[in-house]
């Protein structure tokens, strides 16, 4: 069988999502990259970048997840999210973040799509270091020439952990 013929018969799966249950395991960190739609750079504007950071931070309690580290780049966002309880979902965190940030930026005058429909994600394995992934994320603005040192970039960080009060926001709670 010729390789091209085999590829036509058995195409490789592309852009498949893992089972949603895997995103809802307490303590299972997931590294996400969320890209802006159409190769746009909405977060080169400081007000929009600030809005994205605020949305990321607000989503922690609503989604019952820890935001371990984040970096808002001009055209994408890197973040690591960890559910705090079984049933809380890092995937839902990202979906709610995308929805809420789109809503707020539309109110501020953004038109058209803000995000690509899908995001890249990678479940951290037990042998992977969250510290190394955080360093990779925080050094992204340095690698792209946006700053000299990671601590000079205003749209990235490692947030203080939330104290888990047991409060679970209702789906309609967007405050």
N, C-alpha and C positions, 0 to 999 in steps of 0.2 A: 504494500500500500504506500502510495506517495504521501509525504508529510502534509502537503497542502490539502489533499483529498481527506485525510484524517481530520484535519482542523475544521473542514467544512461539515463533516459528519458529527464530530464531537467538539463543538466550540468550548473553549475554556470559559468557566463562569467568570463574570466580571462584576465588580462593585457589589459583591454580596455582603450582607450584614450578618454578623453572628447572631445566635439566638438571643432574643431580648432578655431572657432569664440571666444570661451571663453579665449583663450590665446592671443587674439588680442584686448582686451579692455583696453584702456588707464587707467592707475592707478591700474590695477588688478595684484597684486603681486602673484607670483607662486614660491613655494619652490621645487627645483629639487634635486635629488640625481642621479648622473651619475656614473655608475660603470665601472671599467676596465674589459675588456674581460677575460674570462677563469680564474678568480680569480688571475690575475697577479698584481704585485705591481710596475707599471712603474714609479710612482711618488715618490718612495723612493730614486730615483736619483735626486739630486738637480737641474741639468740642465734641466731635463724633467719637474720637478715641476715648475721651473721658466718659461719654455715655456708655460705650461698650464695657469699660472697666466697671462702672457702677452697676450695670446689668449683671455682669459676672458675679460681683460680690453680693448683690441682692438675691440672686438665685440660690445661694447656698442654703439658707434656712428653708426657703419654699420647697426645694427639692430634697431636703434632708441629705445633702451631700457636702463633702469637704472639697473646696477648691484648693488643691495642693500648690499649684504654680500656674501662672498665666503670662502671656505676652501678646499684646495687641500690636500687630505689624500693620503697615499701610493697607495691605490687601488680604491679610489672613490673621487668624488668631490661633495660637497654640495654648492648650490647657491640659492639665491632668485633674481628673475628677474622681473622687472615691465616695461611693454610697456609705452613709453612716449606719444604716440599718438594712437588713434584708427587706427587699421590696422597694426601697428607694432606688432610683435608677440614674446612672450617669448619662445614659442616652436621653432620658427625659430631661435632665438638667440642660443638656446642649440644645435640645429642641425648644424648651421653654425660653432659654437665653436668646436663641435666634428669633423666636416669635416676639418676645418683649422688646428686644433691641430694635427690630424692624418697625414695630409699632411706634416706639418713641422717636426714632429717626424720621419716620414718615410725618409725624406731628411737627417735627422740626424742619420739614421741607424736602426731605429725601424723596425722590421719585424713582419708581422702578424697583426691580428686585435688589435686595441687599446681599443675600447669601446664595451660594450654590445650594441646590436641593440636598445633596449628600455631603458627608464629611468623611475624612480619613480617621480611623481610630485604630488603636493598638492596645490590647489588654496587657498590662505589665505581668510578666511571669515572675515566679518567686525568686529566680536568679537574677532578675534585673534590678538595678539600683534606681530608686526614685531620685536620689541625689544626683546621679549622673544625667538622668533625663531632665531634671530641673536645671542643671547647669547648661545643657544643650538649649533648652527653651530660653533661659535668661540671656544667653550669649548670642541669640539670633540677631538682635539689633546691632551688635558689634560686628558680626560676620558680614552684615549687609551695609555697613558703613554709616548707620544712623547715629551711632555714639561710639565713644572710645572705651568706656567701661560699662558693664551691665547696670551698675547702680545709677548711672547717669540717665538711663532711659525711663521716662515717667510712666509708661504704659505697660509695665510688667512688674511682677513681684510674687512674693510668697505671703499670702494673707495670714493674719492671725487666725488661729483656729476658733471656730464658734463653740460656745458652750452649748451642749445639747440639752435643751430644756424639755425635750419630749413633745414640744408643740409641733403639730403638723398643720401646715396651712391648707385650707381647702383649695380645690382647683380654681375657684374664682378669685382667690386672694392674690391680688397683684400689687399690693401696696409695698 
